[in-house]
Structures are given as structure tokens and as C-alpha cells.
Amino acid sequence: MKKIVVTGAAGLVGQNLIPMLINEGYSVTAIDRNPNLSLLQYLNPKAKCIRTDVSNIGEWQKEFKGAFCVVQLHAQIASPRKKQFYRSNVDGVQNVLDACKKFKVKNLVHLSSSVAISSANDDYTITKRIGEKLVKQSKIPFMTLRPPLMYGSFDSKHLGWITRLMEKTPIVPLPGSGEYVRQPLYVKDLCNVIVELTKRKPKNKTWNIIGRERITYVDLLRIIAEVRGWKRLFVPISLPLFGFMLRIYSIITGKPMFTADQMKALVAGDEFQIEKWCEEFNVSYTPFREAIKEIWNGPNAKYSKIMASPH
């Protein structure tokens, strides 16, 4: 049985990817520091789960022995401290690369982000770009994937968070006008690409796995409300006021919706060229409306509500 190691396995992508890898007949070792790893273990008892922080050199690196493929998903997406981004997105990446070199891993799938080609210049963006550079310089056979805003079952942030807010209130605040364009990607489409890459010889290339629809943020929320059968009023709020509301919410709950940097990235309106990744990887694109229906009616819909925040 072929062995795959997945870092950052307890997040949105990992929770959807791990069962797909197991169904392919792979032996999966899942590594993450997040408490959501216990949910992953509960739902996927065949996976070997190790709770640890790859930002620290440790015994976890020995798990790479015998792995034919490593899927690197871990990332710090939000933090009030600059150091946290560098620990996870730079030090963590380097530690994984060192383990791959030591145990001669011949296939590395590195998950980056579309922010690497965006207009953003925050700590998350900077460190993701550094991570990409480290992978390219490592001489480990790789494929790098850059997804945009993702959504799906097990989503504890972004669209998952706003959907849970919409369940509770008929009035939904929008940062800014809400008319900025998004190109969202259903996480299962990305997972299908990753599964395909486990079967291929890596070509040391980078692919922008961008959603094929250009939809304004407010229209994304309208579609969610329509599919759920909700009547909701979406109220645009100035960015300074919205930022103030975020801080108040964070103080009260200890769980910010998203940080100021994430809000800036959300409203930036970056539009990315759509590459022919569906054709390249033999993957069908799932339209947003269809995906929302699938999530709502799927067996894993309830788990988004109990996922711990990644912040």
C-alpha cells in the first residue's frame, strides 16, 4: 500500500481530501497542530493522525520515511503576530522540505494561494511567496497549486462563517459595497486535482486553480440564501466601520470573523486569468450554485459548525 503524508491535514482541504485518498487505497499519515485533527481521526479511523507543529523540528519528520508523496497543506492564514506567519509558512515549509530530502520523497504537492499573484502585500502574502520560492529551490520534484477563496464542508472561515451568521440574522453586514468580484473554488474540485497529482510524475510547475465563475461577493451570499430558502437583507458598511465591528466581535467572542488584512484582500477585487486546469487534470468544475446545494444536502454539512477556528 502506497504511503502519503499530509501536513495541515485538519483544515478545510485536508478534511475533504483525506477520505478521498483513503478511498484510492493509499495509506495516509495526517499531521496537524489543530484540535480539528480529532474530528478527522473520528471520521477517518484508517488514517494515522499525529498532532504536532511542523514549524518545530521533531519526531514527526520520521513519518516521511517510505512516503511516495507528500501533500503540504499547512499554512498560517491569519494572526495578529507577524512571527506566526513566518513560523508556519516559511519555517514549517522548510522543515517539510528537509524531511522530503532526507527520505527521498519523489512527489511533493505544495498548496500555495492565489494571493501569491494578487495585489496584496501583507504578511500572509509575503510568506506564501517565500514558501513557493523555497519549494522551487529545493530540487524536490513538485507541483504547486494556487487556489483562490475556497468553500465547502468543514469550512470554519470566510463563506462558512458568513453562512452561519446568515442562519442567525435576517440582516447581514457587507464590508464595503459587496460588488467586488470573487472567483471561488469548491474544495472538492481542488481535492480532485490533488488526487490526480498523486498518480502523476511531478513536472516542477505551478498552476493557478481558479474558479471559472466571476461572481460578486454579495451575489455569492444571495445564492447561498436562495439555496437555503432564506430571505436576507444585505447592508453595505464602510470599511472603517466594518473593521471596528470586527474588533468588537473579536473582543466579545475571542474568534474574529477575519483580520483586517483578510478584509483588505477580500475587497481588493483581484481578478485572475482562468487557466485550463480542468482539462489538464481531467477534473470537472462544479458551479457555485450546484456546490452550495451539495454542501447543504451532504452528510458533512453539520461539521462546519463544530470546526475550531483556524485563527
Helices and strands as residue ranges (DSSP letters): E 3-7, H 12-23, E 27-32, H 37-43, E 48-51, G 59-64, E 67-72, H 82-86, I 87-92, H 93-102, E 108-111, G 114-117, H 123-137, E 142-146, E 150-151, H 159-168, E 171-175, E 181-182, E 185-186, H 187-197, E 205-208, E 215-216, H 217-228, E 233-237, H 239-253, H 260-267, H 277-281, H 288-297, G 301-305
